[in-house]
Amino acid sequence: MSRAFLGVEHSMLGRAWRDRLAVAEAVQADAIRQTLGLSDLLSRVVAARGQTAASAPGFLAPSLRDAMPDPNDLSGMEAAVERLAGAVVAGEAVAIFGDYDVDGACSAALLSDYLTAAGLRPAIHIPDRILEGYGPNIPAIQALKRAGADLLVTVDCGTTSIEPLEEARRLGLDCVVIDHHQAPLDLPPAQAIVNPNRQDDLSGLGHLCAAGVVFMVLVALHRDLRARGFWAGKPMPDLLAALDLVALATVADVVPLVGLNRAFVAKGLAVMRLRARPGLAALFDIAGTEGPPTAFHLGFLVGPRINAGGRIGDAALGARLLLTRDPLDARRIAEQLDQLNRERRSIEASASEEAEAAAFALAETTDAPAYAALVTSGAGWHPGVVGLVASRLRERYERPAFAISLDGLVGTGSGRSIPGVDLGRMVRAAVETGLLIKGGGHAMAAGITIEAARIDAFRLFLHEQMGDAVARSRAASALEIDAALSAAAASIDTIESIETAGPFGSGNPEPVFAFPNHRLTSVVPVGTDHLRLTAAGPDGTRLSGIAFRAASSPLGVELRAQQGRLVHLAGTLTVSRWGGSGRAELRVMDAAVPEQR
């Protein structure tokens, strides 16, 4: 393990700080600087993300053309295209069944937009989270068939829906599944299943979100229809203009921003700057985003508002927002989602307090902190916010966490994982052993349905199955620092230079900078549990910062105690345009007291 950065072995959050740039990568940083003429700082950032002088140009300018594989590399693609193309040419009635999160809404909108441009009038069904649950269900399939559907396409779901798709087959309703969740060995009956996480898929594209897989299907479908001469004399849809939806889903679903995903997000953000999709434009405005769209905006401002419809309101609102071409309609739906998001925050806060109290009580009476995963449950917790509650528990306890809403003898829950621990695979294993009624997901998130009586057994199962992986992940959970800066170096020019190594997110972490020996001149609570602070560098230059959701945390308590003193600060840099003028701002992630004052 690398030497402690600034000598910090135990920060205010109890973490060690490490140099993200390993010794071997430091050599690459020098080569990148000398070969490409980049700044020392940018060269360090690029090298620390595994790039060399040869690969750095492609990394800094991700190209969809270079990253895009042949869609037919995906298992089931040819069969899916044949069935979809047949539906388009014959003008069949197509029903799209999506998930109720951002990825599901984007996937449904992507497919619907294309089929509409091809002359069809696809119907979209997004299930109610509480009344229907995740994925295709028999009553919904029966209703879609009665409404005249010839072909059902499931997006962001369907891989594990054996009984519902068996019912579809019995009704004579053809099915195509486009998904990315972990897949069992036995797949449901369908004309085609396109899922890079099928056990027989060798495409190497398992990191795609569902919208990314849908985009691959549309590329292959478009190629097929062009070869058939279908578009002769007709305006063809612009698939590149649809990358805004792929980018949004990719960031919101927290899939790794590597390879093709980085190209999707980079190009999608460029599309968003054109504000051609009224729904997204309205949502950016109502969320109060500053400056050009960024991955941060998608993950923390836009995504949660779309998700709010599926969590506590009308699950179809997100897809309708993304599909509408009417600016007034877009504004109305965006306002509705914004209000639902406010309500969601209130519901989440209440459930989180109960979950943290339950976790504390469990820790006091058992050896729960030693468990690999924290599994909490409570009667009356809103099923729409349990995933968010699990996220908070994961952050606080630094281990995978589940929050389960109990309704009588059965609970519905969501889990969130930590890097290096594949939660989706664990959930599938628990289903196969009979511990769960049903469940599915991917590496970082999963959903489950479980009998209340089996919760303790599920907790023990997770501990036995992934204890080693959790221990390894927690041992490597030091805060990785890209470089040390002073307040004077935290300029807009510096930030814009660093942003060329983006988009940042899962798999391509946003650079973290340390600001050593800066004096905390002001620490003030603002908003809901946030702290705004000002720090002065050695030359007196001041740096503004904000620590989100930290006022009542150990970090916030210690920061207030250190006001007026020298501290080491660590965080990411952003441009704040509040009040109209741009300035650098530090999003504080951690802090430490210097060994010697």
TAFENCOR-V211803 format. One record per residue. RES is the residue in one small letter. SS is DSSP state (2 for helix, 1 for strand, 0 for the rest). Layout:
# TAFENCOR-V211803
RES_SS ; RES_SS
This chain:
# TAFENCOR-V211803
m_0 ; s_0 ; r_0 ; a_1 ; f_2 ; l_2 ; g_2 ; v_0 ; e_0 ; h_0 ; s_0 ; m_0 ; l_0 ; g_0 ; r_0 ; a_0 ; w_1 ; r_1 ; d_1 ; r_0 ; l_0 ; a_0 ; v_2 ; a_2 ; e_2 ; a_2 ; v_2 ; q_2 ; a_2 ; d_2 ; a_2 ; i_2 ; r_2 ; q_2 ; t_2 ; l_2 ; g_0 ; l_0 ; s_0 ; d_2 ; l_2 ; l_2 ; s_2 ; r_2 ; v_2 ; v_2 ; a_2 ; a_0 ; r_0 ; g_0 ; q_0 ; t_0 ; a_0 ; a_0 ; s_0 ; a_2 ; p_2 ; g_2 ; f_2 ; l_2 ; a_0 ; p_0 ; s_0 ; l_2 ; r_2 ; d_2 ; a_2 ; m_0 ; p_0 ; d_0 ; p_2 ; n_2 ; d_2 ; l_0 ; s_0 ; g_0 ; m_2 ; e_2 ; a_2 ; a_2 ; v_2 ; e_2 ; r_2 ; l_2 ; a_2 ; g_2 ; a_2 ; v_2 ; v_2 ; a_2 ; g_0 ; e_0 ; a_0 ; v_1 ; a_1 ; i_1 ; f_1 ; g_1 ; d_0 ; y_0 ; d_0 ; v_2 ; d_2 ; g_2 ; a_2 ; c_2 ; s_2 ; a_2 ; a_2 ; l_2 ; l_2 ; s_2 ; d_2 ; y_2 ; l_2 ; t_2 ; a_2 ; a_0 ; g_0 ; l_0 ; r_0 ; p_0 ; a_1 ; i_1 ; h_1 ; i_1 ; p_0 ; d_0 ; r_0 ; i_0 ; l_0 ; e_0 ; g_0 ; y_0 ; g_0 ; p_0 ; n_0 ; i_2 ; p_2 ; a_2 ; i_2 ; q_2 ; a_2 ; l_2 ; k_2 ; r_2 ; a_0 ; g_0 ; a_0 ; d_0 ; l_1 ; l_1 ; v_1 ; t_1 ; v_1 ; d_0 ; c_0 ; g_0 ; t_0 ; t_0 ; s_0 ; i_2 ; e_2 ; p_2 ; l_2 ; e_2 ; e_2 ; a_2 ; r_2 ; r_2 ; l_0 ; g_0 ; l_0 ; d_1 ; c_1 ; v_1 ; v_1 ; i_1 ; d_1 ; h_0 ; h_0 ; q_0 ; a_0 ; p_0 ; l_0 ; d_0 ; l_0 ; p_0 ; p_0 ; a_0 ; q_0 ; a_1 ; i_1 ; v_1 ; n_1 ; p_0 ; n_0 ; r_0 ; q_0 ; d_0 ; d_0 ; l_0 ; s_0 ; g_0 ; l_0 ; g_0 ; h_0 ; l_0 ; c_0 ; a_2 ; a_2 ; g_2 ; v_2 ; v_2 ; f_2 ; m_2 ; v_2 ; l_2 ; v_2 ; a_2 ; l_2 ; h_2 ; r_2 ; d_2 ; l_2 ; r_2 ; a_2 ; r_0 ; g_0 ; f_0 ; w_0 ; a_0 ; g_0 ; k_0 ; p_0 ; m_0 ; p_0 ; d_0 ; l_2 ; l_2 ; a_2 ; a_2 ; l_2 ; d_2 ; l_2 ; v_2 ; a_2 ; l_2 ; a_2 ; t_2 ; v_2 ; a_2 ; d_0 ; v_0 ; v_0 ; p_0 ; l_0 ; v_0 ; g_0 ; l_2 ; n_2 ; r_2 ; a_2 ; f_2 ; v_2 ; a_2 ; k_2 ; g_2 ; l_2 ; a_2 ; v_2 ; m_2 ; r_0 ; l_0 ; r_0 ; a_0 ; r_0 ; p_2 ; g_2 ; l_2 ; a_2 ; a_2 ; l_2 ; f_2 ; d_2 ; i_2 ; a_0 ; g_0 ; t_0 ; e_0 ; g_0 ; p_0 ; p_0 ; t_0 ; a_2 ; f_2 ; h_2 ; l_2 ; g_2 ; f_2 ; l_2 ; v_2 ; g_2 ; p_2 ; r_2 ; i_2 ; n_2 ; a_2 ; g_2 ; g_2 ; r_2 ; i_2 ; g_0 ; d_0 ; a_0 ; a_0 ; l_2 ; g_2 ; a_2 ; r_2 ; l_2 ; l_2 ; l_2 ; t_0 ; r_0 ; d_0 ; p_2 ; l_2 ; d_2 ; a_2 ; r_2 ; r_2 ; i_2 ; a_2 ; e_2 ; q_2 ; l_2 ; d_2 ; q_2 ; l_2 ; n_2 ; r_2 ; e_2 ; r_2 ; r_2 ; s_2 ; i_2 ; e_2 ; a_2 ; s_2 ; a_2 ; s_2 ; e_2 ; e_2 ; a_2 ; e_2 ; a_2 ; a_2 ; a_2 ; f_2 ; a_2 ; l_2 ; a_2 ; e_2 ; t_2 ; t_0 ; d_0 ; a_2 ; p_2 ; a_2 ; y_0 ; a_0 ; a_1 ; l_1 ; v_1 ; t_1 ; s_1 ; g_1 ; a_1 ; g_0 ; w_0 ; h_0 ; p_0 ; g_0 ; v_0 ; v_2 ; g_2 ; l_2 ; v_2 ; a_2 ; s_2 ; r_2 ; l_2 ; r_2 ; e_2 ; r_2 ; y_2 ; e_0 ; r_0 ; p_1 ; a_1 ; f_1 ; a_1 ; i_1 ; s_1 ; l_1 ; d_1 ; g_0 ; l_0 ; v_1 ; g_1 ; t_1 ; g_1 ; s_1 ; g_1 ; r_1 ; s_0 ; i_0 ; p_0 ; g_0 ; v_0 ; d_0 ; l_2 ; g_2 ; r_2 ; m_2 ; v_2 ; r_2 ; a_2 ; a_2 ; v_2 ; e_2 ; t_0 ; g_0 ; l_0 ; l_0 ; i_0 ; k_1 ; g_1 ; g_1 ; g_1 ; h_0 ; a_0 ; m_0 ; a_1 ; a_1 ; g_1 ; i_1 ; t_1 ; i_1 ; e_1 ; a_2 ; a_2 ; r_2 ; i_2 ; d_2 ; a_2 ; f_2 ; r_2 ; l_2 ; f_2 ; l_2 ; h_2 ; e_2 ; q_2 ; m_2 ; g_2 ; d_2 ; a_2 ; v_2 ; a_2 ; r_2 ; s_2 ; r_2 ; a_2 ; a_0 ; s_0 ; a_0 ; l_1 ; e_1 ; i_1 ; d_0 ; a_1 ; a_1 ; l_0 ; s_0 ; a_2 ; a_2 ; a_2 ; a_0 ; s_0 ; i_2 ; d_2 ; t_2 ; i_2 ; e_2 ; s_2 ; i_2 ; e_2 ; t_2 ; a_2 ; g_0 ; p_0 ; f_0 ; g_1 ; s_0 ; g_0 ; n_1 ; p_0 ; e_0 ; p_0 ; v_0 ; f_1 ; a_1 ; f_1 ; p_1 ; n_1 ; h_1 ; r_1 ; l_1 ; t_1 ; s_1 ; v_1 ; v_1 ; p_1 ; v_1 ; g_0 ; t_0 ; d_0 ; h_1 ; l_1 ; r_1 ; l_1 ; t_1 ; a_1 ; a_1 ; g_0 ; p_0 ; d_0 ; g_0 ; t_0 ; r_1 ; l_1 ; s_1 ; g_1 ; i_1 ; a_1 ; f_0 ; r_0 ; a_0 ; a_0 ; s_0 ; s_0 ; p_2 ; l_2 ; g_2 ; v_2 ; e_2 ; l_2 ; r_2 ; a_2 ; q_0 ; q_0 ; g_0 ; r_0 ; l_1 ; v_1 ; h_1 ; l_1 ; a_1 ; g_1 ; t_1 ; l_1 ; t_1 ; v_1 ; s_1 ; r_0 ; w_2 ; g_2 ; g_2 ; s_0 ; g_0 ; r_1 ; a_1 ; e_1 ; l_1 ; r_1 ; v_1 ; m_1 ; d_1 ; a_1 ; a_1 ; v_0 ; p_0 ; e_0 ; q_0 ; r_0
